[in-house]
Amino acid sequence: MPAMAYRVDDRLELALRASNEGIWDWDITTDEIHYSGRILRFLGYRRDEVPHLFHHFEMVHDSDRDEYVEKLKQVLRPGGVDLFAVEPRMRTAKDEWRCFRIRGVVVRDAEGHALRMAGSMIDITARKEAEAQLLDERHLIRLLIDNVPLNIYFKDRESRFTLVNQSQAKWLGVGSEEDLIGKTDHDFFEPEHADRALQDEQQILATGKPILGYVERETLVTGEDAWVLTTKMPLFDRKGQIIGTFGVSNDVTELVRTQRSLAETAAALQRRNDEIEEELKLAREVQQALLPTRYPAIPQGSGEKTRLVFGHRYIPISGLAGDFFEVFPVGSRAAGMLICDVMGHGVRSAIVVSMLRGLAERAETEEDLAGDPAAFLDRLNEGLCSILQQAGVTMFATAFYVVVDLDGGELRYASAGHPAGIIRGEEGASVLPLGGRGSGPALGLFPDAQYEHARYPLSAVKQLLLFTDGIFEVQNQRGEEFLQNRLAELVGTADGDDIDTLLDEVLERVLAFAESERFDDDVCLLAMEVREE
């Protein structure tokens, strides 16, 4: 062989070695086939035992065999194709399946019969495995984006759709994802919305910064308005270059509508609440206005050396309280003192307070009735029971009523489930004894309830304190209640001689016990002093 031919063969061998390909040469007329050493290494055979690639089809994988045989027939057929190109899986001598790319060119005679075919062969198993892995990953990604309840899309730098999921296609009203490819928002939305979306995407391309979680309004192809929660991100290639954008949006129309409905409802409730507050404010003002601001002069007339002095402290914890009191004359030389505590707080209690106040005002006009504490409470109970029964409402109120009688020189008093008052005299302070059957039932519970009154000499009384339970049910930090006996001790040891000082000291010392700045229940204190001029 000439030197030039050797040089050409050397170059061919070097080129094939660099490309990792082997060569084969099949003389079809003699059926002899020659393999390069690289092909032998690919297949794992020695030269004297390597099978014929174009006869031993059992080497080819079942899934690839039909295509392999068919393409071989096409090149061997007279006048057939000249290029043989397949990528079958083939069994090696080690009983392993490897994937090969086989290429060959046919040499024909003048009639088109195949005389010879030569070509190359290379192991592409690694590439095929990588391609299969890539296809699997793409399938998983596609499976994911098509099954999440979100609209997902990818766009190029011209804001044209390059990939979308089924949800996005359905949202835009097209038949399939492919119908969106190459189109823009201007093909589906009003110009105003499409221009705004384009501006956002151009900003992302320019800055590389995402736009996260904003709610935007869209008009659907059906003409309906919808709201979506959108996030748009820059799309980077493997080299870190921005090649487009991608976004995720979620239909939040129902949420927005619900929020708007709730906002409208909240506004309506606020308006109604404001109206109720105005009504309650008026009710508070009326209730406060009904409290005594001036007390009756007892005894009436001038020249008397002994007179009665009254004072009170009224602390409601809410706008409308259930505590109230009355001081009224019983004749010219006696006074009636009534204190009540209606169950609960708020409007219901305030209504019952108004009922009792009306009943008391009617009863106090009858001097004989007002002068008899038991009869007075009987009248209040009968009237309240009648009203509550007609209304079908269960409510009650405790009450303590005392008549300070200068002519009789005594206190006459009765209780309807209410704590007895505390008297203060020369010997100290004590709780008024109820005697008899003690306290009667609360007002409003039993129409036929009977009340009894007790008496106490006025000469032993310097001051009298009536109160509701809010003053002695106060608890300290250890959970201990102040209680009525401690209140009696406080009254007995108080520094002030006049009732205003007494009332203020009681409030101050009870709050000090509770280590608090306010009471947890309505508090009403009503005091009387027998003052000698």
TATAHU-V551140 format. One record per pair of residues at least 24 apart in sequence whose ideal C-beta (glycine too) atoms are under 6 Angstrom apart, sorted by sequence separation. I is the first residue (numbers start at 1). GAP is how many residues later the second one is. D is the distance in Angstrom with one decimal. If there is no record, write none. Layout:
i=I gap=GAP d=D
i=I gap=GAP d=D
This chain:
i=64 gap=24 d=4.0
i=82 gap=24 d=4.9
i=160 gap=24 d=5.5
i=359 gap=24 d=4.3
i=377 gap=24 d=5.9
i=415 gap=24 d=4.0
i=416 gap=24 d=5.2
i=417 gap=24 d=5.7
i=432 gap=24 d=6.0
i=503 gap=24 d=5.7
i=64 gap=25 d=5.5
i=98 gap=25 d=5.8
i=99 gap=25 d=5.3
i=159 gap=25 d=5.3
i=227 gap=25 d=5.4
i=376 gap=25 d=5.5
i=417 gap=25 d=3.7
i=99 gap=26 d=4.6
i=208 gap=26 d=5.1
i=227 gap=26 d=5.1
i=320 gap=26 d=5.5
i=416 gap=26 d=5.6
i=465 gap=26 d=5.8
i=98 gap=27 d=4.8
i=226 gap=27 d=4.6
i=308 gap=27 d=5.6
i=318 gap=27 d=4.9
i=320 gap=27 d=5.9
i=322 gap=27 d=3.3
i=416 gap=27 d=4.9
i=60 gap=28 d=5.0
i=61 gap=28 d=3.8
i=204 gap=28 d=5.9
i=373 gap=28 d=4.7
i=482 gap=28 d=5.8
i=499 gap=28 d=4.2
i=99 gap=29 d=4.4
i=190 gap=29 d=5.7
i=227 gap=29 d=4.3
i=324 gap=29 d=5.0
i=60 gap=30 d=5.8
i=204 gap=30 d=5.2
i=320 gap=30 d=3.8
i=373 gap=30 d=5.9
i=499 gap=30 d=4.7
i=59 gap=31 d=5.0
i=75 gap=31 d=5.1
i=482 gap=31 d=5.6
i=59 gap=32 d=5.2
i=295 gap=32 d=5.2
i=300 gap=32 d=4.3
i=355 gap=32 d=5.7
i=371 gap=32 d=5.7
i=79 gap=33 d=3.8
i=296 gap=33 d=4.3
i=299 gap=33 d=5.9
i=78 gap=34 d=4.6
i=299 gap=34 d=4.4
i=326 gap=34 d=5.5
i=336 gap=34 d=5.2
i=78 gap=35 d=5.3
i=284 gap=35 d=4.7
i=292 gap=35 d=5.7
i=425 gap=35 d=4.8
i=328 gap=36 d=4.7
i=331 gap=36 d=5.6
i=425 gap=36 d=5.6
i=474 gap=36 d=5.6
i=205 gap=37 d=5.8
i=283 gap=37 d=5.8
i=298 gap=37 d=4.5
i=377 gap=37 d=5.3
i=414 gap=37 d=4.9
i=425 gap=37 d=5.1
i=476 gap=37 d=5.6
i=76 gap=38 d=5.2
i=423 gap=38 d=4.9
i=424 gap=38 d=5.6
i=476 gap=38 d=5.6
i=477 gap=38 d=5.6
i=159 gap=39 d=5.4
i=280 gap=39 d=4.9
i=373 gap=39 d=5.3
i=377 gap=39 d=5.1
i=414 gap=39 d=4.0
i=424 gap=39 d=4.2
i=330 gap=40 d=4.7
i=373 gap=40 d=5.4
i=374 gap=40 d=4.8
i=474 gap=40 d=4.6
i=204 gap=41 d=5.3
i=330 gap=41 d=5.0
i=373 gap=41 d=3.7
i=412 gap=41 d=5.3
i=423 gap=41 d=5.5
i=159 gap=42 d=5.0
i=352 gap=43 d=5.2
i=412 gap=43 d=5.5
i=421 gap=43 d=5.6
i=422 gap=43 d=4.7
i=201 gap=44 d=4.9
i=398 gap=44 d=5.0
i=399 gap=44 d=5.6
i=410 gap=45 d=5.0
i=411 gap=45 d=4.4
i=421 gap=45 d=4.5
i=396 gap=46 d=4.2
i=397 gap=46 d=4.8
i=410 gap=47 d=5.9
i=44 gap=48 d=4.5
i=45 gap=48 d=5.0
i=173 gap=48 d=3.9
i=396 gap=48 d=4.3
i=410 gap=48 d=5.4
i=43 gap=49 d=5.3
i=44 gap=49 d=3.5
i=395 gap=49 d=5.7
i=396 gap=49 d=5.1
i=409 gap=49 d=4.9
i=470 gap=49 d=5.7
i=44 gap=50 d=5.2
i=470 gap=51 d=3.5
i=343 gap=52 d=5.9
i=470 gap=52 d=5.1
i=471 gap=52 d=5.2
i=343 gap=53 d=5.4
i=470 gap=53 d=4.2
i=342 gap=55 d=4.3
i=388 gap=56 d=5.4
i=468 gap=56 d=4.6
i=340 gap=57 d=5.1
i=341 gap=57 d=4.9
i=431 gap=57 d=5.6
i=467 gap=58 d=5.2
i=340 gap=59 d=4.5
i=384 gap=59 d=5.2
i=385 gap=59 d=5.7
i=429 gap=59 d=5.1
i=384 gap=60 d=4.3
i=466 gap=60 d=4.3
i=339 gap=61 d=5.4
i=381 gap=62 d=4.7
i=385 gap=62 d=4.2
i=429 gap=62 d=4.1
i=465 gap=62 d=5.0
i=338 gap=63 d=4.9
i=380 gap=63 d=5.6
i=429 gap=63 d=3.3
i=428 gap=64 d=4.2
i=464 gap=64 d=4.4
i=337 gap=65 d=5.0
i=419 gap=65 d=5.7
i=400 gap=66 d=5.8
i=422 gap=66 d=5.0
i=463 gap=66 d=4.9
i=336 gap=67 d=5.5
i=424 gap=67 d=5.3
i=381 gap=68 d=5.5
i=462 gap=68 d=6.0
i=334 gap=69 d=5.7
i=335 gap=69 d=4.9
i=422 gap=69 d=5.1
i=334 gap=71 d=4.4
i=330 gap=73 d=5.8
i=333 gap=73 d=4.5
i=378 gap=73 d=5.8
i=333 gap=74 d=4.9
i=377 gap=74 d=4.3
i=374 gap=77 d=4.4
i=374 gap=78 d=5.4
i=374 gap=79 d=4.3
i=373 gap=80 d=4.0
i=42 gap=81 d=5.2
i=39 gap=82 d=5.3
i=28 gap=86 d=5.2
i=29 gap=86 d=5.8
i=28 gap=87 d=5.8
i=157 gap=87 d=5.5
i=28 gap=88 d=5.8
i=156 gap=88 d=4.4
i=27 gap=89 d=5.6
i=155 gap=89 d=5.0
i=155 gap=90 d=5.1
i=26 gap=91 d=5.0
i=154 gap=92 d=4.4
i=25 gap=93 d=4.3
i=153 gap=94 d=5.7
i=152 gap=96 d=5.5
i=308 gap=96 d=5.9
i=23 gap=97 d=5.4
i=150 gap=98 d=5.3
i=151 gap=98 d=4.5
i=21 gap=99 d=4.5
i=22 gap=99 d=5.0
i=150 gap=100 d=5.4
i=21 gap=101 d=4.4
i=20 gap=102 d=6.0
i=299 gap=107 d=5.8
i=339 gap=127 d=4.4
i=341 gap=127 d=4.3
i=323 gap=145 d=4.7
i=339 gap=187 d=5.2
i=311 gap=188 d=4.3
i=311 gap=189 d=5.3
i=313 gap=190 d=4.8
i=311 gap=192 d=5.7
i=323 gap=199 d=4.4
i=325 gap=199 d=5.9
i=321 gap=201 d=4.5
i=323 gap=201 d=3.8
i=325 gap=201 d=4.6
i=317 gap=205 d=5.6
i=316 gap=206 d=5.1
i=315 gap=208 d=4.3
i=314 gap=210 d=5.4
i=313 gap=212 d=4.4
i=312 gap=214 d=4.9
i=311 gap=216 d=4.9
i=310 gap=218 d=5.5
i=308 gap=220 d=5.9
i=309 gap=220 d=4.5
i=309 gap=222 d=5.0
i=307 gap=224 d=5.7
i=306 gap=226 d=5.7
i=305 gap=228 d=5.1
